[in-house]
Amino acid sequence: MVGLTKSTAIEYAQDGIRVNCVNPGYVATPNDQGDDRGARRGNTGEGADAAHGVPNEIAEAVAWMCSDKASFMTAHRT
């Protein structure tokens, strides 16, 4: 996805089209209640892997990337 994002961003840059990729890690949802995926993934509760995203946070990142506030951003992966 990283290579596709970068090559597509380069391809369409001259047309003013920005291309970015949202590639979140594990996302906690209400359907996970009691799920042990964190333990199976080796999540010890420490470090960068300790925090899980929630759908609203991802939606906010996408909305920001689509806004004029991110007009400088292209070919990035978040």
N, CA, C and O atoms as a GROMACS GRO file, in nm:
protein
  312
    1MET      N    1   0.082  -0.119   0.000
    1MET     CA    2   0.000   0.000   0.000
    1MET      C    3   0.086   0.126   0.000
    1MET      O    4   0.050   0.226  -0.060
    2VAL      N    5   0.200   0.119   0.067
    2VAL     CA    6   0.287   0.237   0.073
    2VAL      C    7   0.335   0.272  -0.069
    2VAL      O    8   0.329   0.388  -0.110
    3GLY      N    9   0.383   0.172  -0.142
    3GLY     CA   10   0.431   0.196  -0.278
    3GLY      C   11   0.322   0.245  -0.370
    3GLY      O   12   0.344   0.335  -0.451
    4LEU      N   13   0.203   0.185  -0.361
    4LEU     CA   14   0.090   0.227  -0.444
    4LEU      C   15   0.050   0.371  -0.411
    4LEU      O   16   0.022   0.449  -0.502
    5THR      N   17   0.048   0.405  -0.284
    5THR     CA   18   0.014   0.541  -0.243
    5THR      C   19   0.112   0.641  -0.300
    5THR      O   20   0.073   0.744  -0.355
    6LYS      N   21   0.241   0.612  -0.286
    6LYS     CA   22   0.343   0.706  -0.334
    6LYS      C   23   0.341   0.719  -0.486
    6LYS      O   24   0.349   0.830  -0.538
    7SER      N   25   0.332   0.607  -0.557
    7SER     CA   26   0.334   0.614  -0.703
    7SER      C   27   0.209   0.683  -0.758
    7SER      O   28   0.217   0.757  -0.856
    8THR      N   29   0.095   0.659  -0.696
    8THR     CA   30  -0.029   0.725  -0.739
    8THR      C   31  -0.024   0.874  -0.708
    8THR      O   32  -0.070   0.955  -0.788
    9ALA      N   33   0.032   0.910  -0.594
    9ALA     CA   34   0.045   1.052  -0.559
    9ALA      C   35   0.134   1.124  -0.660
    9ALA      O   36   0.103   1.236  -0.700
   10ILE      N   37   0.243   1.060  -0.700
   10ILE     CA   38   0.332   1.121  -0.800
   10ILE      C   39   0.260   1.134  -0.934
   10ILE      O   40   0.270   1.237  -1.001
   11GLU      N   41   0.188   1.030  -0.972
   11GLU     CA   42   0.117   1.028  -1.100
   11GLU      C   43   0.016   1.143  -1.112
   11GLU      O   44   0.004   1.204  -1.219
   12TYR      N   45  -0.056   1.173  -1.004
   12TYR     CA   46  -0.164   1.271  -1.011
   12TYR      C   47  -0.130   1.406  -0.950
   12TYR      O   48  -0.217   1.494  -0.944
   13ALA      N   49  -0.009   1.426  -0.904
   13ALA     CA   50   0.030   1.553  -0.840
   13ALA      C   51   0.008   1.672  -0.933
   13ALA      O   52  -0.040   1.776  -0.889
   14GLN      N   53   0.042   1.657  -1.061
   14GLN     CA   54   0.029   1.770  -1.154
   14GLN      C   55  -0.117   1.810  -1.175
   14GLN      O   56  -0.145   1.920  -1.222
   15ASP      N   57  -0.211   1.722  -1.140
   15ASP     CA   58  -0.354   1.754  -1.152
   15ASP      C   59  -0.411   1.808  -1.021
   15ASP      O   60  -0.532   1.832  -1.012
   16GLY      N   61  -0.326   1.828  -0.921
   16GLY     CA   62  -0.372   1.880  -0.792
   16GLY      C   63  -0.446   1.777  -0.709
   16GLY      O   64  -0.520   1.814  -0.617
   17ILE      N   65  -0.428   1.650  -0.740
   17ILE     CA   66  -0.496   1.544  -0.665
   17ILE      C   67  -0.400   1.488  -0.561
   17ILE      O   68  -0.289   1.445  -0.593
   18ARG      N   69  -0.443   1.489  -0.436
   18ARG     CA   70  -0.362   1.435  -0.327
   18ARG      C   71  -0.401   1.291  -0.303
   18ARG      O   72  -0.520   1.256  -0.311
   19VAL      N   73  -0.305   1.207  -0.274
   19VAL     CA   74  -0.330   1.065  -0.246
   19VAL      C   75  -0.260   1.029  -0.116
   19VAL      O   76  -0.139   1.047  -0.103
   20ASN      N   77  -0.336   0.980  -0.021
   20ASN     CA   78  -0.284   0.937   0.108
   20ASN      C   79  -0.349   0.805   0.145
   20ASN      O   80  -0.449   0.765   0.084
   21CYS      N   81  -0.294   0.738   0.242
   21CYS     CA   82  -0.344   0.607   0.282
   21CYS      C   83  -0.366   0.603   0.433
   21CYS      O   84  -0.282   0.649   0.510
   22VAL      N   85  -0.478   0.549   0.474
   22VAL     CA   86  -0.505   0.527   0.616
   22VAL      C   87  -0.494   0.377   0.638
   22VAL      O   88  -0.570   0.298   0.582
   23ASN      N   89  -0.399   0.339   0.721
   23ASN     CA   90  -0.370   0.199   0.745
   23ASN      C   91  -0.356   0.177   0.896
   23ASN      O   92  -0.246   0.156   0.947
   24PRO      N   93  -0.470   0.182   0.968
   24PRO     CA   94  -0.461   0.170   1.113
   24PRO      C   95  -0.425   0.029   1.156
   24PRO      O   96  -0.445  -0.068   1.083
   25GLY      N   97  -0.373   0.020   1.273
   25GLY     CA   98  -0.347  -0.110   1.333
   25GLY      C   99  -0.476  -0.164   1.391
   25GLY      O  100  -0.584  -0.145   1.334
   26TYR      N  101  -0.466  -0.230   1.504
   26TYR     CA  102  -0.584  -0.285   1.570
   26TYR      C  103  -0.677  -0.173   1.613
   26TYR      O  104  -0.632  -0.073   1.670
   27VAL      N  105  -0.805  -0.188   1.586
   27VAL     CA  106  -0.905  -0.088   1.621
   27VAL      C  107  -1.006  -0.153   1.716
   27VAL      O  108  -1.068  -0.254   1.682
   28ALA      N  109  -1.021  -0.094   1.832
   28ALA     CA  110  -1.117  -0.144   1.930
   28ALA      C  111  -1.257  -0.103   1.890
   28ALA      O  112  -1.282   0.014   1.860
   29THR      N  113  -1.348  -0.198   1.888
   29THR     CA  114  -1.489  -0.170   1.857
   29THR      C  115  -1.576  -0.236   1.963
   29THR      O  116  -1.527  -0.320   2.039
   30PRO      N  117  -1.703  -0.199   1.970
   30PRO     CA  118  -1.792  -0.263   2.068
   30PRO      C  119  -1.801  -0.415   2.049
   30PRO      O  120  -1.831  -0.486   2.144
   31ASN      N  121  -1.776  -0.464   1.930
   31ASN     CA  122  -1.782  -0.608   1.906
   31ASN      C  123  -1.668  -0.684   1.971
   31ASN      O  124  -1.673  -0.807   1.978
   32ASP      N  125  -1.565  -0.615   2.019
   32ASP     CA  126  -1.450  -0.682   2.081
   32ASP      C  127  -1.468  -0.708   2.230
   32ASP      O  128  -1.379  -0.765   2.292
   33GLN      N  129  -1.577  -0.670   2.288
   33GLN     CA  130  -1.592  -0.684   2.432
   33GLN      C  131  -1.553  -0.824   2.476
   33GLN      O  132  -1.612  -0.923   2.432
   34GLY      N  133  -1.454  -0.831   2.564
   34GLY     CA  134  -1.408  -0.960   2.614
   34GLY      C  135  -1.315  -1.033   2.520
   34GLY      O  136  -1.276  -1.146   2.547
   35ASP      N  137  -1.280  -0.971   2.409
   35ASP     CA  138  -1.192  -1.034   2.311
   35ASP      C  139  -1.048  -1.029   2.362
   35ASP      O  140  -1.008  -0.932   2.426
   36ASP      N  141  -0.972  -1.132   2.336
   36ASP     CA  142  -0.834  -1.137   2.385
   36ASP      C  143  -0.733  -1.114   2.273
   36ASP      O  144  -0.619  -1.160   2.283
   37ARG      N  145  -0.771  -1.046   2.167
   37ARG     CA  146  -0.679  -1.022   2.056
   37ARG      C  147  -0.552  -0.952   2.101
   37ARG      O  148  -0.444  -0.982   2.051
   38GLY      N  149  -0.564  -0.860   2.194
   38GLY     CA  150  -0.446  -0.790   2.243
   38GLY      C  151  -0.345  -0.887   2.302
   38GLY      O  152  -0.224  -0.875   2.280
   39ALA      N  153  -0.394  -0.984   2.377
   39ALA     CA  154  -0.304  -1.083   2.436
   39ALA      C  155  -0.245  -1.172   2.328
   39ALA      O  156  -0.126  -1.205   2.334
   40ARG      N  157  -0.324  -1.212   2.230
   40ARG     CA  158  -0.274  -1.298   2.123
   40ARG      C  159  -0.171  -1.226   2.037
   40ARG      O  160  -0.082  -1.289   1.980
   41ARG      N  161  -0.181  -1.094   2.028
   41ARG     CA  162  -0.087  -1.016   1.948
   41ARG      C  163   0.041  -0.990   2.026
   41ARG      O  164   0.134  -0.929   1.973
   42GLY      N  165   0.048  -1.033   2.148
   42GLY     CA  166   0.168  -1.010   2.228
   42GLY      C  167   0.169  -0.873   2.292
   42GLY      O  168   0.275  -0.824   2.332
   43ASN      N  169   0.054  -0.811   2.302
   43ASN     CA  170   0.044  -0.678   2.361
   43ASN      C  171   0.061  -0.688   2.512
   43ASN      O  172  -0.021  -0.747   2.581
   44THR      N  173   0.167  -0.630   2.560
   44THR     CA  174   0.195  -0.635   2.703
   44THR      C  175   0.140  -0.514   2.776
   44THR      O  176   0.150  -0.504   2.898
   45GLY      N  177   0.082  -0.419   2.700
   45GLY     CA  178   0.032  -0.298   2.763
   45GLY      C  179   0.137  -0.190   2.774
   45GLY      O  180   0.116  -0.088   2.839
   46GLU      N  181   0.252  -0.211   2.709
   46GLU     CA  182   0.360  -0.113   2.714
   46GLU      C  183   0.403  -0.078   2.572
   46GLU      O  184   0.390  -0.159   2.481
   47GLY      N  185   0.452   0.042   2.555
   47GLY     CA  186   0.507   0.082   2.426
   47GLY      C  187   0.400   0.123   2.327
   47GLY      O  188   0.283   0.141   2.361
   48ALA      N  189   0.443   0.138   2.201
   48ALA     CA  190   0.355   0.187   2.096
   48ALA      C  191   0.239   0.093   2.068
   48ALA      O  192   0.132   0.138   2.027
   49ASP      N  193   0.257  -0.036   2.089
   49ASP     CA  194   0.153  -0.133   2.061
   49ASP      C  195   0.045  -0.136   2.168
   49ASP      O  196  -0.057  -0.202   2.151
   50ALA      N  197   0.067  -0.065   2.279
   50ALA     CA  198  -0.026  -0.072   2.391
   50ALA      C  199  -0.158  -0.002   2.361
   50ALA      O  200  -0.262  -0.045   2.410
   51ALA      N  201  -0.156   0.103   2.282
   51ALA     CA  202  -0.277   0.180   2.255
   51ALA      C  203  -0.347   0.127   2.131
   51ALA      O  204  -0.283   0.103   2.028
   52HIS      N  205  -0.476   0.109   2.140
   52HIS     CA  206  -0.556   0.068   2.026
   52HIS      C  207  -0.638   0.188   1.982
   52HIS      O  208  -0.683   0.268   2.064
   53GLY      N  209  -0.659   0.199   1.853
   53GLY     CA  210  -0.742   0.307   1.801
   53GLY      C  211  -0.889   0.277   1.822
   53GLY      O  212  -0.928   0.164   1.851
   54VAL      N  213  -0.968   0.379   1.807
   54VAL     CA  214  -1.114   0.363   1.807
   54VAL      C  215  -1.165   0.424   1.678
   54VAL      O  216  -1.102   0.514   1.624
   55PRO      N  217  -1.279   0.376   1.627
   55PRO     CA  218  -1.328   0.422   1.497
   55PRO      C  219  -1.337   0.574   1.484
   55PRO      O  220  -1.306   0.628   1.378
   56ASN      N  221  -1.380   0.643   1.589
   56ASN     CA  222  -1.394   0.788   1.582
   56ASN      C  223  -1.260   0.857   1.555
   56ASN      O  224  -1.254   0.955   1.481
   57GLU      N  225  -1.152   0.806   1.615
   57GLU     CA  226  -1.019   0.865   1.592
   57GLU      C  227  -0.977   0.850   1.446
   57GLU      O  228  -0.920   0.942   1.388
   58ILE      N  229  -1.004   0.736   1.389
   58ILE     CA  230  -0.969   0.714   1.249
   58ILE      C  231  -1.052   0.804   1.159
   58ILE      O  232  -1.001   0.861   1.063
   59ALA      N  233  -1.181   0.816   1.189
   59ALA     CA  234  -1.268   0.904   1.111
   59ALA      C  235  -1.220   1.049   1.116
   59ALA      O  236  -1.223   1.119   1.015
   60GLU      N  237  -1.176   1.094   1.233
   60GLU     CA  238  -1.125   1.230   1.247
   60GLU      C  239  -0.999   1.251   1.164
   60GLU      O  240  -0.980   1.356   1.104
   61ALA      N  241  -0.911   1.150   1.162
   61ALA     CA  242  -0.789   1.160   1.080
   61ALA      C  243  -0.823   1.168   0.932
   61ALA      O  244  -0.764   1.247   0.859
   62VAL      N  245  -0.917   1.087   0.888
   62VAL     CA  246  -0.958   1.089   0.747
   62VAL      C  247  -1.022   1.223   0.712
   62VAL      O  248  -0.993   1.281   0.608
   63ALA      N  249  -1.109   1.273   0.798
   63ALA     CA  250  -1.174   1.402   0.773
   63ALA      C  251  -1.070   1.513   0.763
   63ALA      O  252  -1.081   1.601   0.677
   64TRP      N  253  -0.969   1.510   0.851
   64TRP     CA  254  -0.864   1.611   0.846
   64TRP      C  255  -0.786   1.601   0.716
   64TRP      O  256  -0.757   1.702   0.652
   65MET      N  257  -0.752   1.478   0.675
   65MET     CA  258  -0.674   1.460   0.552
   65MET      C  259  -0.752   1.506   0.429
   65MET      O  260  -0.692   1.544   0.329
   66CYS      N  261  -0.884   1.502   0.435
   66CYS     CA  262  -0.968   1.547   0.323
   66CYS      C  263  -0.991   1.698   0.325
   66CYS      O  264  -1.042   1.754   0.228
   67SER      N  265  -0.955   1.763   0.434
   67SER     CA  266  -0.981   1.906   0.447
   67SER      C  267  -0.868   1.990   0.387
   67SER      O  268  -0.762   1.938   0.354
   68ASP      N  269  -0.895   2.119   0.373
   68ASP     CA  270  -0.793   2.212   0.325
   68ASP      C  271  -0.677   2.226   0.423
   68ASP      O  272  -0.568   2.270   0.384
   69LYS      N  273  -0.697   2.190   0.548
   69LYS     CA  274  -0.590   2.199   0.648
   69LYS      C  275  -0.475   2.104   0.615
   69LYS      O  276  -0.363   2.124   0.661
   70ALA      N  277  -0.502   2.002   0.536
   70ALA     CA  278  -0.399   1.904   0.498
   70ALA      C  279  -0.360   1.920   0.351
   70ALA      O  280  -0.315   1.824   0.288
   71SER      N  281  -0.377   2.038   0.298
   71SER     CA  282  -0.351   2.059   0.155
   71SER      C  283  -0.205   2.034   0.118
   71SER      O  284  -0.175   2.009   0.001
   72PHE      N  285  -0.116   2.039   0.214
   72PHE     CA  286   0.027   2.015   0.190
   72PHE      C  287   0.061   1.867   0.191
   72PHE      O  288   0.172   1.829   0.151
   73MET      N  289  -0.030   1.783   0.234
   73MET     CA  290   0.001   1.643   0.260
   73MET      C  291  -0.039   1.554   0.144
   73MET      O  292  -0.156   1.548   0.106
   74THR      N  293   0.059   1.486   0.088
   74THR     CA  294   0.032   1.385  -0.014
   74THR      C  295   0.138   1.276  -0.007
   74THR      O  296   0.252   1.302   0.033
   75ALA      N  297   0.101   1.157  -0.045
   75ALA     CA  298   0.189   1.040  -0.044
   75ALA      C  299   0.228   0.997   0.096
   75ALA      O  300   0.336   0.942   0.117
   76HIS      N  301   0.140   1.022   0.192
   76HIS     CA  302   0.168   0.982   0.330
   76HIS      C  303   0.080   0.865   0.370
   76HIS      O  304  -0.028   0.844   0.315
   77ARG      N  305   0.130   0.790   0.466
   77ARG     CA  306   0.056   0.677   0.522
   77ARG      C  307   0.040   0.703   0.671
   77ARG      O  308   0.138   0.729   0.741
   78THR      N  309  -0.083   0.697   0.718
   78THR     CA  310  -0.107   0.714   0.861
   78THR      C  311  -0.174   0.593   0.918
   78THR      O  312  -0.202   0.588   1.037
   0.00000   0.00000   0.00000
